[in-house]
Amino acid sequence: MKNGAVRIGLAGFGTIGTGVVKTILDKGGMLTDRTGYRFELARVADIDIERDRGVGLGPSVLTRDVDEILDDGSIDIFVELMGGIHPAKEFIVGAMRRGKSIVTANKALLACHGAELFRTAEQNGVHIGFEASVGGGIPIIRAITNSLVANRFISISAIINGTSNYILSKMTQQGGEFADVLAEAKSRGYAEADPSFDVDGIDAAHKLVILLVLAYRGAVSMDDIYVEGIRGITQLDINFAAELGYVIKHLAIAKSDGREVSARVHPAMVAKGTIISMINDVYNGIHVVGDAVGSQLFVGRGAGMMPTASAVVSDIVDISKKLGEKGVSPLRHNIFTDRKTVKIIPIGRIKTRYYLRFTVLDRPGVLARIARVLGTHGISIESVIQKARSAGEFVPIVIMTHSAAEASLVRALKIIDRFKVVREKTKFIRIEEEVI
């Protein structure tokens, strides 16, 4: 960095990249007034450099070749907004080895290779900023690593995928089944052509891994995270949840007992009237409980061009300040590390309450048989809903349980689902009560 000018190379001129360029061009004067630094877009790389994105960049700035950024010794910060693991990883490592600090929004890359990237940063004396990787414009990364650093984290419960939240919100508010609402989300640009990462929970799991690493200071493998998406949620379940006083949300959850951490992503019922239950559409909400501060709730747009660009630019500014201050060491192995491992509790060991929906032939004694199997496995029934009977037809029976071990519940349901009077696999949804 020379004479207060911070030169930036950006790889990935898609939606978020366009937002970053727009922010730097439109608000460059304001950023200089607030920081004392000038921010210059030296090079912007993308496969498609012809499409009009509504921002003015000269032909000398645009390139299809990322190596032109990596090999430019005048560039201080490499901003990676390509997404995916390869070749993004190779470009980031190459940039760090050439002495460039990194800003990225790449949650998949950080979740799978964070320790390696931070080790490379340490070896090369550079910085990595990744605020935009979780929660879009919500400043949750800095909150956990800086503002709440004096806390032991008791729990994190989060809605951190806008697509899934949008779909469940619309199913709850307007009706409709999953496939129909997903089609609407695609038409409105809220879901990708292939929405698997979002609706199957993988995107939320990547973000949860990052939060786990930050909160519990150890390595976490994606393989240790229980992940369940929202494809199986039906309007029938949403209606029963409403009747029982609940809303179904797709949550990423971490809970610590001081030694081990429960970490999971799945649909959950939360009580109506809680703040989490009212976070709808593409908004994200992250509920953090620390031993010193108690409950903290962060809510905002978790995706989109400008909210995410805001987080990316905040990292650019933060790193620029560090580059301009002598003696500021990079934030390194105390963020992502493989020197110790966070012990994750298997999903079978968690204990919670459950919503169970059985589809059974309407015959006398069926409910008693189900209750007997549940009781044998230590599962206590709290309440039952059985709709108008129609002898000889299949009907839903809904049971709400008291707290039980999941492994016991799964064993019981395997037995029940083999009953000849049971038409389909029993649906169960976990109930989360420790949310704000």
C-alpha positions as CSV (number, residue, x, y, z in Angstrom):
1,M,0.0,0.0,0.0
2,K,1.5,3.3,-1.1
3,N,0.5,6.9,-0.3
4,G,-2.7,5.8,1.3
5,A,-4.0,4.0,-1.8
6,V,-5.3,0.5,-1.4
7,R,-5.3,-1.4,-4.7
8,I,-7.9,-4.1,-5.0
9,G,-8.1,-7.1,-7.4
10,L,-11.5,-8.8,-7.6
11,A,-12.2,-12.2,-9.0
12,G,-15.9,-12.9,-9.6
13,F,-18.0,-10.2,-11.2
14,G,-21.4,-11.7,-10.5
15,T,-24.2,-10.4,-8.3
16,I,-22.0,-9.8,-5.2
17,G,-19.0,-8.7,-7.2
18,T,-21.1,-6.1,-8.9
19,G,-22.3,-4.8,-5.6
20,V,-18.8,-4.5,-4.3
21,V,-17.7,-2.6,-7.4
22,K,-20.8,-0.3,-7.2
23,T,-20.1,0.4,-3.5
24,I,-16.4,1.3,-4.1
25,L,-17.2,3.5,-7.1
26,D,-20.3,5.2,-5.6
27,K,-19.0,5.6,-2.0
28,G,-15.3,6.0,-2.6
29,G,-15.3,9.6,-1.3
30,M,-17.2,8.7,1.9
31,L,-14.9,5.7,2.5
32,T,-11.9,7.9,2.2
33,D,-13.4,10.5,4.6
34,R,-14.1,7.8,7.1
35,T,-10.8,5.8,6.9
36,G,-8.2,8.1,5.3
37,Y,-7.5,5.6,2.6
38,R,-8.3,5.6,-1.1
39,F,-9.7,2.4,-2.5
40,E,-8.8,1.6,-6.1
41,L,-10.2,-1.2,-8.2
42,A,-7.0,-2.2,-10.1
43,R,-8.4,-5.4,-11.8
44,V,-11.7,-7.2,-12.0
45,A,-11.7,-10.7,-13.4
46,D,-14.6,-12.8,-14.7
47,I,-15.3,-15.2,-17.6
48,D,-18.0,-12.8,-18.9
49,I,-16.7,-9.2,-19.1
50,E,-19.1,-8.1,-21.9
51,R,-22.4,-8.1,-20.0
52,D,-23.6,-4.7,-18.9
53,R,-23.8,-4.7,-15.1
54,G,-24.7,-1.1,-14.7
55,V,-21.3,0.0,-13.4
56,G,-18.6,1.8,-15.3
57,L,-15.3,0.0,-15.5
58,G,-12.7,0.8,-18.2
59,P,-11.5,-2.0,-20.4
60,S,-8.0,-1.8,-18.8
61,V,-9.6,-2.9,-15.5
62,L,-11.6,-5.9,-16.8
63,T,-9.9,-9.2,-17.5
64,R,-10.7,-12.9,-18.0
65,D,-7.4,-14.0,-16.5
66,V,-7.2,-14.1,-12.7
67,D,-3.4,-14.5,-13.0
68,E,-3.2,-10.9,-14.1
69,I,-4.4,-10.0,-10.5
70,L,-2.1,-12.6,-8.8
71,D,1.0,-11.4,-10.7
72,D,0.4,-7.7,-10.2
73,G,2.7,-6.8,-7.3
74,S,0.9,-3.4,-6.8
75,I,-2.4,-5.1,-5.7
76,D,-2.7,-5.2,-1.9
77,I,-6.0,-7.2,-1.4
78,F,-7.4,-10.1,-3.5
79,V,-11.2,-10.3,-3.2
80,E,-12.5,-13.8,-4.1
81,L,-16.2,-13.8,-5.0
82,M,-16.3,-16.7,-7.4
83,G,-17.8,-19.3,-5.1
84,G,-17.1,-23.0,-5.0
85,I,-13.9,-24.7,-3.8
86,H,-11.9,-25.1,-7.0
87,P,-10.3,-23.1,-8.5
88,A,-11.1,-20.5,-5.8
89,K,-8.8,-22.2,-3.3
90,E,-5.9,-22.3,-5.7
91,F,-6.3,-18.6,-6.5
92,I,-6.5,-17.6,-2.9
93,V,-3.4,-19.7,-1.9
94,G,-1.6,-18.2,-4.9
95,A,-2.5,-14.7,-3.9
96,M,-1.3,-15.2,-0.3
97,R,2.0,-16.6,-1.5
98,R,2.5,-13.5,-3.4
99,G,1.9,-11.4,-0.3
100,K,-1.7,-10.3,-0.9
101,S,-4.3,-10.3,1.9
102,I,-7.6,-11.9,1.2
103,V,-11.3,-11.1,1.4
104,T,-13.8,-13.8,0.7
105,A,-17.5,-14.7,1.1
106,N,-16.8,-18.4,0.3
107,K,-18.4,-20.3,3.1
108,A,-18.0,-23.7,1.5
109,L,-14.2,-23.2,1.0
110,L,-13.8,-21.9,4.6
111,A,-15.9,-24.8,6.1
112,C,-13.9,-27.4,4.2
113,H,-10.3,-25.9,4.1
114,G,-10.3,-23.0,6.6
115,A,-7.4,-24.4,8.7
116,E,-5.2,-24.8,5.6
117,L,-6.0,-21.3,4.4
118,F,-5.2,-19.6,7.7
119,R,-2.0,-21.6,8.0
120,T,-1.0,-20.3,4.6
121,A,-1.9,-16.8,5.7
122,E,0.3,-17.2,8.8
123,Q,3.2,-18.4,6.8
124,N,3.0,-15.5,4.5
125,G,2.1,-12.7,7.0
126,V,-1.2,-11.7,5.4
127,H,-4.7,-11.2,6.5
128,I,-8.0,-13.0,5.7
129,G,-11.4,-11.3,6.0
130,F,-14.6,-13.4,5.7
131,E,-17.4,-11.4,7.3
132,A,-19.7,-11.9,4.3
133,S,-19.4,-15.7,4.5
134,V,-22.2,-16.0,7.2
135,G,-25.3,-13.9,7.4
136,G,-24.8,-11.5,4.5
137,G,-24.8,-8.0,5.9
138,I,-25.1,-9.2,9.5
139,P,-21.8,-8.5,11.3
140,I,-21.8,-11.9,13.2
141,I,-18.2,-12.8,12.5
142,R,-16.8,-9.7,14.2
143,A,-19.4,-10.0,17.0
144,I,-18.2,-13.5,17.9
145,T,-14.5,-13.0,17.4
146,N,-14.3,-9.5,18.9
147,S,-17.4,-8.0,20.7
148,L,-18.2,-11.3,22.5
149,V,-14.7,-12.6,22.9
150,A,-15.1,-12.6,26.7
151,N,-17.9,-15.1,26.6
152,R,-18.2,-18.9,26.6
153,F,-20.9,-19.7,24.1
154,I,-23.7,-21.7,25.5
155,S,-25.8,-21.9,22.3
156,I,-26.2,-20.6,18.8
157,S,-29.6,-21.0,17.1
158,A,-29.8,-19.5,13.6
159,I,-31.9,-19.0,10.5
160,I,-29.0,-18.7,8.0
161,N,-30.3,-19.6,4.7
162,G,-32.6,-17.1,3.0
163,T,-34.0,-19.4,0.4
164,S,-35.2,-22.0,2.9
165,N,-36.6,-19.3,5.1
166,Y,-38.5,-17.7,2.2
167,I,-40.0,-21.0,1.2
168,L,-41.2,-22.0,4.7
169,S,-42.5,-18.4,5.3
170,K,-44.6,-18.5,2.1
171,M,-45.9,-22.0,2.8
172,T,-46.9,-20.8,6.3
173,Q,-48.4,-17.5,5.2
174,Q,-50.0,-18.3,1.9
175,G,-50.3,-22.1,1.8
176,G,-49.1,-24.3,-1.0
177,E,-46.8,-27.3,-1.0
178,F,-43.0,-27.2,-1.2
179,A,-42.6,-27.8,-4.9
180,D,-45.0,-25.0,-5.9
181,V,-43.4,-22.5,-3.5
182,L,-39.9,-23.5,-4.7
183,A,-40.9,-22.8,-8.3
184,E,-42.2,-19.3,-7.2
185,A,-38.9,-18.7,-5.4
186,K,-37.0,-19.6,-8.5
187,S,-39.1,-17.2,-10.6
188,R,-38.4,-14.4,-8.2
189,G,-34.7,-15.0,-8.1
190,Y,-34.7,-16.2,-4.5
191,A,-33.7,-19.7,-5.4
192,E,-31.0,-21.0,-7.8
193,A,-31.8,-23.2,-10.8
194,D,-30.4,-26.0,-8.7
195,P,-31.4,-25.2,-5.2
196,S,-30.0,-28.3,-3.5
197,F,-27.4,-26.5,-1.4
198,D,-30.1,-24.3,0.0
199,V,-33.1,-26.5,0.5
200,D,-31.1,-29.6,1.5
201,G,-29.3,-27.7,4.3
202,I,-25.8,-27.9,3.0
203,D,-25.3,-24.1,2.7
204,A,-26.5,-23.6,6.3
205,A,-24.2,-26.4,7.4
206,H,-21.2,-24.7,5.9
207,K,-22.1,-21.5,7.7
208,L,-22.7,-23.4,11.0
209,V,-19.2,-25.0,10.7
210,I,-17.7,-21.5,10.5
211,L,-19.7,-20.3,13.5
212,L,-18.7,-23.4,15.5
213,V,-15.0,-22.8,14.7
214,L,-15.2,-19.2,15.8
215,A,-17.2,-19.9,19.0
216,Y,-15.5,-23.1,20.2
217,R,-12.0,-22.6,18.8
218,G,-11.3,-25.9,17.2
219,A,-11.6,-27.9,14.0
220,V,-15.0,-29.1,12.9
221,S,-15.7,-31.5,10.0
222,M,-18.8,-31.2,7.8
223,D,-19.1,-35.0,8.3
224,D,-19.8,-34.4,12.0
225,I,-22.8,-32.1,11.4
226,Y,-26.3,-33.7,11.1
227,V,-27.9,-32.1,8.1
228,E,-31.6,-32.3,7.1
229,G,-33.3,-30.1,4.5
230,I,-36.9,-28.9,4.1
231,R,-38.1,-31.0,1.1
232,G,-40.1,-33.2,3.5
233,I,-42.1,-30.4,5.1
234,T,-45.8,-30.5,4.0
235,Q,-48.7,-28.1,4.4
236,L,-50.3,-30.8,6.7
237,D,-47.3,-30.4,9.1
238,I,-47.4,-26.6,8.9
239,N,-51.2,-26.6,9.7
240,F,-50.7,-29.0,12.6
241,A,-47.8,-26.9,13.9
242,A,-50.1,-23.8,13.8
243,E,-52.8,-25.6,15.7
244,L,-50.3,-26.6,18.4
245,G,-49.0,-23.0,18.7
246,Y,-45.8,-23.5,16.6
247,V,-44.1,-22.3,13.4
248,I,-41.7,-24.5,11.4
249,K,-38.3,-22.9,10.7
250,H,-35.1,-24.3,9.2
251,L,-32.5,-23.9,12.0
252,A,-28.7,-24.3,12.4
253,I,-28.1,-25.2,16.0
254,A,-25.1,-25.5,18.3
255,K,-25.3,-26.2,22.0
256,S,-22.4,-26.7,24.4
257,D,-22.3,-28.3,27.8
258,G,-18.7,-27.1,28.3
259,R,-17.1,-30.3,27.0
260,E,-19.1,-31.4,23.9
261,V,-21.2,-29.5,21.3
262,S,-24.4,-30.6,19.7
263,A,-24.3,-29.3,16.1
264,R,-27.2,-29.9,13.6
265,V,-29.2,-28.4,10.8
266,H,-32.8,-29.3,10.4
267,P,-36.4,-28.1,10.4
268,A,-37.7,-27.3,13.9
269,M,-40.8,-26.2,15.5
270,V,-40.5,-22.9,17.5
271,A,-43.2,-21.3,19.5
272,K,-45.4,-18.6,18.0
273,G,-44.6,-15.2,19.3
274,T,-40.9,-15.8,19.6
275,I,-38.8,-13.4,17.6
276,I,-37.2,-16.3,15.6
277,S,-40.7,-17.4,14.6
278,M,-41.4,-14.0,13.1
279,I,-38.2,-13.8,11.0
280,N,-39.6,-14.3,7.5
281,D,-38.8,-14.2,3.8
282,V,-35.1,-13.9,3.0
283,Y,-34.1,-12.5,6.3
284,N,-31.6,-14.2,8.6
285,G,-31.6,-14.3,12.4
286,I,-28.8,-15.5,14.6
287,H,-29.5,-16.0,18.4
288,V,-26.3,-16.3,20.4
289,V,-26.3,-17.0,24.2
290,G,-23.1,-16.2,26.0
291,D,-22.3,-16.8,29.7
292,A,-21.6,-13.2,30.3
293,V,-24.0,-11.3,28.0
294,G,-26.9,-13.7,28.0
295,S,-29.1,-13.6,24.8
296,Q,-28.0,-11.6,21.8
297,L,-30.1,-11.6,18.6
298,F,-28.8,-10.5,15.2
299,V,-31.3,-10.0,12.4
300,G,-30.9,-8.7,8.9
301,R,-30.7,-9.5,5.2
302,G,-28.7,-12.7,5.0
303,A,-28.0,-12.5,1.3
304,G,-28.4,-10.2,-1.8
305,M,-26.2,-7.9,-3.7
306,M,-25.8,-4.9,-1.4
307,P,-26.0,-6.4,2.1
308,T,-23.3,-8.9,1.2
309,A,-21.3,-6.3,-0.6
310,S,-21.5,-4.2,2.6
311,A,-19.8,-7.0,4.5
312,V,-17.1,-7.5,1.8
313,V,-16.2,-3.8,1.8
314,S,-16.1,-3.8,5.6
315,D,-13.4,-6.5,5.4
316,I,-11.5,-4.5,2.8
317,V,-11.5,-1.5,5.1
318,D,-10.6,-3.5,8.1
319,I,-7.6,-5.1,6.4
320,S,-6.5,-1.8,4.9
321,K,-6.3,-0.3,8.4
322,K,-4.1,-3.3,9.5
323,L,-1.9,-2.9,6.5
324,G,-1.5,0.8,7.3
325,E,-0.5,0.2,10.9
326,K,2.9,-1.0,11.8
327,G,3.1,-4.0,14.2
328,V,-0.4,-5.3,13.5
329,S,-0.1,-9.0,13.2
330,P,-2.5,-11.0,11.0
331,L,-5.5,-12.8,12.6
332,R,-4.3,-16.3,12.1
333,H,-4.4,-19.7,13.7
334,N,-6.6,-18.6,16.6
335,I,-9.5,-18.4,14.1
336,F,-9.3,-21.6,12.0
337,T,-7.0,-24.4,13.3
338,D,-6.6,-28.2,13.1
339,R,-4.5,-28.3,16.2
340,K,-7.5,-29.2,18.3
341,T,-10.9,-30.6,17.5
342,V,-14.4,-29.6,18.7
343,K,-16.1,-32.7,20.0
344,I,-19.5,-33.0,18.3
345,I,-22.3,-35.0,20.0
346,P,-23.9,-37.5,17.6
347,I,-27.5,-36.7,16.7
348,G,-28.7,-39.8,18.5
349,R,-27.6,-38.5,21.8
350,I,-29.5,-35.2,21.7
351,K,-32.7,-34.9,23.9
352,T,-35.6,-32.8,22.9
353,R,-39.3,-32.8,22.5
354,Y,-40.8,-34.1,19.3
355,Y,-43.8,-33.7,17.0
356,L,-44.7,-37.1,15.5
357,R,-47.2,-37.6,12.6
358,F,-48.4,-41.1,12.0
359,T,-50.5,-42.1,8.9
360,V,-52.4,-45.1,10.0
361,L,-55.5,-47.2,9.1
362,D,-58.4,-46.1,11.3
363,R,-58.9,-49.2,13.5
364,P,-59.5,-49.6,17.2
365,G,-56.4,-50.1,19.3
366,V,-53.9,-48.5,16.8
367,L,-53.1,-45.6,19.1
368,A,-52.7,-47.9,22.1
369,R,-50.2,-50.0,20.1
370,I,-48.2,-46.9,19.1
371,A,-48.3,-45.6,22.7
372,R,-47.1,-48.9,24.1
373,V,-44.0,-49.0,21.8
374,L,-43.1,-45.4,22.6
375,G,-43.5,-46.1,26.3
376,T,-41.3,-49.2,26.1
377,H,-38.5,-47.0,24.6
378,G,-38.8,-44.3,27.4
379,I,-40.8,-41.8,25.3
380,S,-43.6,-40.1,27.2
381,I,-46.6,-38.7,25.4
382,E,-47.6,-35.1,26.2
383,S,-50.7,-34.7,23.9
384,V,-52.5,-36.3,21.0
385,I,-54.5,-35.0,18.0
386,Q,-56.7,-37.5,16.2
387,K,-58.9,-35.9,13.5
388,A,-62.4,-37.0,12.6
389,R,-62.5,-40.8,12.2
390,S,-63.4,-42.6,9.0
391,A,-63.4,-46.4,9.6
392,G,-61.3,-48.3,7.1
393,E,-59.4,-45.3,5.8
394,F,-55.9,-43.9,6.6
395,V,-55.9,-40.9,9.0
396,P,-53.2,-38.8,10.6
397,I,-52.5,-39.1,14.3
398,V,-50.2,-36.4,15.8
399,I,-48.4,-37.0,19.1
400,M,-46.3,-34.4,21.0
401,T,-43.8,-36.0,23.2
402,H,-41.9,-34.9,26.4
403,S,-38.1,-34.7,26.1
404,A,-36.6,-38.0,24.9
405,A,-33.3,-39.2,23.5
406,E,-33.3,-39.3,19.7
407,A,-31.8,-42.7,19.4
408,S,-34.6,-44.1,21.5
409,L,-37.2,-42.4,19.3
410,V,-35.6,-43.7,16.1
411,R,-35.6,-47.2,17.4
412,A,-39.3,-46.9,18.4
413,L,-40.4,-45.5,15.1
414,K,-38.6,-48.3,13.2
415,I,-40.8,-50.8,15.0
416,I,-44.0,-48.7,14.6
417,D,-43.4,-48.1,10.9
418,R,-43.4,-51.9,10.3
419,F,-47.0,-52.2,11.6
420,K,-49.3,-53.2,8.7
421,V,-51.7,-50.4,9.7
422,V,-49.0,-47.8,9.1
423,R,-49.2,-46.4,5.6
424,E,-46.0,-44.4,5.3
425,K,-42.8,-43.6,7.3
426,T,-43.6,-41.5,10.4
427,K,-42.8,-37.8,10.1
428,F,-41.0,-36.3,13.1
429,I,-39.9,-32.8,13.7
430,R,-37.8,-31.6,16.6
431,I,-39.1,-28.9,18.9
432,E,-36.7,-26.1,19.9
433,E,-37.7,-24.2,23.0
434,E,-34.5,-22.3,23.9
435,V,-34.9,-19.6,21.3
436,I,-35.7,-15.9,21.9
